[in-house]
Amino acid sequence: VELVNQLRDAIPRGTPMVAVLMHGGVVTLPPVWDQFDAVLDSFYPGIYGGQALGEALFGKINPSGKLPVTVYESDHQLPGHIQHQDPYPSDEVPYSMGLTYKYFTGEPFLPF
């Protein structure tokens, strides 16, 4: 949060600030959500991710705004068992149990 505030103070007033997220797991945004004019989430961008991000940021393509995952209000909404869960579990308990929109019973930060 402190870094985002320093960035906001360093840029000229009225200059849009865009957050570009690159991650492979759960992400929470509420602490800094209101500080950005836009958020572009690239998840696993792949080999051409840099080119795709550049084209999206400079208006050559429209990233279309689809949200294929659950965005949580905070990490406290995640089930405790995932910290110790085998990523290659048996068929009895799927790894995503309690994590995805299919199993999550709480209120997500960004609803579908």
N, C-alpha and C positions, 0 to 999 in steps of 0.2 A: 504494500500500500504506500509506503514511504517513497519508493522508487517512482511509482506512477505519479505521485504528487510532485516530485522533483521534475519529472519530465514535463508535466503540465505547466509548471511555473517557468520552465526554460524556453518553451516555444511561444512565438508571438500570439497574442490574444486573437481568437477567431480562426486559428489554424486547426483543421481537423486532426484528431489523434485517433489512429486505428490500432487496435490490438490484434496481432497475428499470433494465434496459438498453434503450437506444434507439439503433439503429445500422443501417447499411446494408451492412455488409461483414463481413469476418472479425473474430472476437472470440476472445480467449483469457481464461480465468478463473482458472487455477490459483493465481496469486499471492495472491488474496484470497478464493477459493472458501470456505474454512473459516471465514471471518469472518462470513458471513451465515447467517441462519436460513432464508432462502428467496431464490431468484433468479427474477425474472419478466422474460423477454426478449420485448420487443414488436416487434423488428425494425423494419419500416416500419409504424407504427401507423395512418397515414391520418388523415383529417379527424375521425373520431370516436375517435381513439386515446386522448385524455385521458379521455373518458368511460369507455371500455372498461377502461383501467388503473385508474381509480377504482373501478369496479364489481368488478374482480377483487381489488384490495387490500382492499376493505371487505366482501368475501364475498357480494356480490349474484350474481356469476357464477363459474363454475369454469373457469379457462383450459385445462384438460384435459391439459396436460403433453405435447403432441406436439412432437417435435424434428425439423423438416424440413431441417436443415442440419448440416454437420459442425462440431463445436466442437474446436478444436485444443489440444493440450497447451501449445504455444508457437508464436510466429511463425516459429521456426526450422524448423518442419515445412512451411512454405509453399515452393513452388518459387520459385527466384530469378527465373525468367523472367516472373512476373506483374507485377513492378515496371515492366517495359518493354513489356508486352504491350498491343496495341491492344484496347480493349474491344469493337470491332466487327471481329473478324478474318475471315479467309477461311474457307471451309468446311473447309479442310485441317486446321486446328488449332483445336478449340473453345476458347473463353475459359476454360471451367471445367476444362480438362484439368489434372489434378493437384490440383484444389482440392476437389471434391465427393466424397461417399461413393462415387460411381460410379468415380472415378479414384484417389482417395487410397489409398495403400498402407501408410501408417504406422498407428500406434495412436492413435485419437482420444481426447480427454479424456473425452467423454461418448459412449459407444457407443450405437448404435441398439438 
